[in-house]
Amino acid sequence: MPDMPDRLPTQAHLLKLSLRGMVCYALRCALRVVHLTKPDPGLHKKANACLEPATRFCTASSVDDIHDAARTAHFAAGHAAHIGAASPAGYASNAASGSAAAAGYAAFADHTRDADDAVTVARAAALAADCAAEAATDRVAAIAAVRADFEKLLELTGRQAGKIGVPMDPGEDGPLGPL
């Protein structure tokens, strides 16, 4: 994406990642701004409740753990569906959880998977990035950080597009480094 240095990755860009890569991208976006929800303890609790299952989805190694994290993410995103009205940072967290729920559906659907499943994950991940950039104090720095995450995730998961992908630690100790 050297041709677009001041823009967020698009859904088309995100579709080049594994499903877990997209969730990791959304989660990192939300992690950068979730602290902005602290003035409202209820909102902060809901936002963090959305991030926990998305994190478990990214790091889970067994099929059962992946499925459980996706189910929990679906419940968390549904339970906190209205947090966007209160805060773009809260909505970024909800979108991260929504991306994990959608990725779990895409990975474990009983029907033949088609491109729509991955597009749903990419849409939720792109929404998390948009909300995080809107909430950030320094939009230029936020976009640069998100783009750096995308480039690293593309390097790590680009050959796994459309698949669940390998487990990955989205935290600062993982392969993506500091937030």
NORRA-V72143 format. One record per residue. RES is the residue in one small letter. PSI is psi in whole degrees, -180 to 180 (none if undefined). OMEGA is omega in whole degrees, -180 to 180 (NA if undefined). D_LAST is the distance of its C-alpha to the last C-alpha in whole Angstrom. Layout:
res->{RES;RES}
psi->{PSI;PSI}
omega->{OMEGA;OMEGA}
d_last->{D_LAST;D_LAST}
This chain:
res->{m;p;d;m;p;d;r;l;p;t;q;a;h;l;l;k;l;s;l;r;g;m;v;c;y;a;l;r;c;a;l;r;v;v;h;l;t;k;p;d;p;g;l;h;k;k;a;n;a;c;l;e;p;a;t;r;f;c;t;a;s;s;v;d;d;i;h;d;a;a;r;t;a;h;f;a;a;g;h;a;a;h;i;g;a;a;s;p;a;g;y;a;s;n;a;a;s;g;s;a;a;a;a;g;y;a;a;f;a;d;h;t;r;d;a;d;d;a;v;t;v;a;r;a;a;a;l;a;a;d;c;a;a;e;a;a;t;d;r;v;a;a;i;a;a;v;r;a;d;f;e;k;l;l;e;l;t;g;r;q;a;g;k;i;g;v;p;m;d;p;g;e;d;g;p;l;g;p;l}
psi->{31;-20;-9;62;-17;16;154;152;141;173;-39;-40;-47;-29;-10;-10;164;167;-44;-32;-41;-41;-42;-41;-49;-42;-44;-38;-48;-39;-29;-22;-4;-29;-22;-12;-6;-35;-22;96;-38;-45;-42;-41;-45;-42;-45;-33;-28;-33;-33;-51;-30;-39;-45;-37;-42;-35;-12;140;-24;154;-41;-42;-38;-47;-44;-43;-41;-41;-44;-40;-40;-45;-45;-44;-41;-39;-30;29;-25;12;-16;-31;-26;-29;130;-33;-41;-40;-34;-40;-44;-41;-35;-44;-40;-36;-38;-42;-44;-39;-39;-41;-45;-38;-29;10;143;-14;171;125;143;179;-25;-35;-48;-36;-38;-42;-47;-39;-45;-39;-42;-38;-42;-42;-44;-46;-40;-42;-38;-37;-24;146;-41;96;-39;-45;-38;-44;-41;-41;-43;-41;-39;-42;-46;-48;-43;-42;-37;-41;-41;-35;4;-27;3;18;134;-8;166;-43;171;154;147;134;114;-7;179;-20;-5;-172;-16;-15;-163;148;none}
omega->{180;-179;-177;-173;-177;-177;175;173;-180;175;179;176;-176;179;176;-180;170;177;178;176;178;179;179;177;180;-179;179;177;-178;-179;-179;-175;-176;179;180;178;-176;179;177;-174;179;178;-179;179;179;180;179;177;176;-176;-176;-180;176;177;179;178;-179;-172;-175;-179;179;179;179;180;178;-178;179;179;179;178;179;178;178;179;-178;-180;178;-179;-177;-173;-175;-177;179;-180;-177;-171;173;178;176;180;176;178;178;179;177;178;177;179;178;178;180;179;177;177;-179;-177;-172;-180;-180;-180;177;-178;172;-174;-178;180;180;179;177;178;-179;180;179;179;178;178;177;180;179;-179;179;179;179;-177;-173;177;-180;-176;-179;179;179;180;179;-180;179;179;178;176;-179;-178;179;178;177;177;-176;-172;-175;179;-178;-177;179;179;-180;179;-177;175;-177;177;-179;-177;-176;177;-180;-175;-180;176;-175;177;NA}
d_last->{20;21;24;21;19;18;18;16;17;20;22;24;21;19;22;22;19;21;21;18;16;16;16;12;11;13;11;7;9;10;8;6;10;12;12;15;17;18;21;23;23;24;22;19;20;21;17;16;19;18;15;17;19;16;15;18;19;16;17;21;23;27;28;29;26;24;27;26;23;24;27;25;22;25;26;23;23;27;27;24;25;26;23;22;25;24;20;18;15;17;19;15;15;19;18;15;18;21;19;20;23;24;23;25;28;28;27;30;32;36;37;37;33;33;30;30;28;25;26;25;22;21;22;20;17;18;18;15;14;17;16;13;14;17;15;13;14;14;14;15;11;10;12;11;8;9;12;10;9;13;14;13;14;17;18;17;19;21;24;24;24;26;26;24;22;21;19;15;12;9;8;6;10;10;11;8;7;4;0}
